[in-house]
Amino acid sequence: NGTDPMRVVVPEFVARTASQSTVVSGVANKITVELQVSVDLSGADGSVITLSNFTGADLDPVVTLEAVTGGNSGVNLFCGDDGTSRLGAWDIAVSTLTLRFCPEQTMHAGVFYAVAFTITNPLHDQESPGLMIEASGGYVQMEAV
């Protein structure tokens, strides 16, 4: 914070996990993402979280986000392009889900947040593709595998 002169924090994901509800091909699969960051991410500075490498997943272009018990209302942090809360944007061409922060929302440093969404698994066997998570905004750029 601003009251501690020269205190510097490297922007990073302090904690990050992703889990799924099923490994069965061709069925609905709830993906839960849990995050904790070292610096605030805010809609006021245009912050965005990008989840990528969902190879083979099937989603609608507009993804409805789901609340997670104990997730600190993480679902309410994000808005669709039109400003509707609890939405993400799926880009099938690059297998990426973009979560834009609502203008008035902030993911506070040191607080654990979680959000979920449902995909349809591919119809064939595959190994986990190694999901990638990135955050960017007016003041930060961070990524993690």
Buried (B, 14 or more C-beta within 10 A) or exposed (E): EEEEEEEEEEBBBEEBEBEEEEEEBEEEBBBBBBBBBBBBBBBBBBBBBBBBBBEBBBBEEEBBBBBBEEBBEBBBBBBBEEEEEBBBBBBEEEBBBBBBBBEEBBBEBEBBBBBBBBBBBBEEEEEEEEBBBBBBBEEBEBEEE
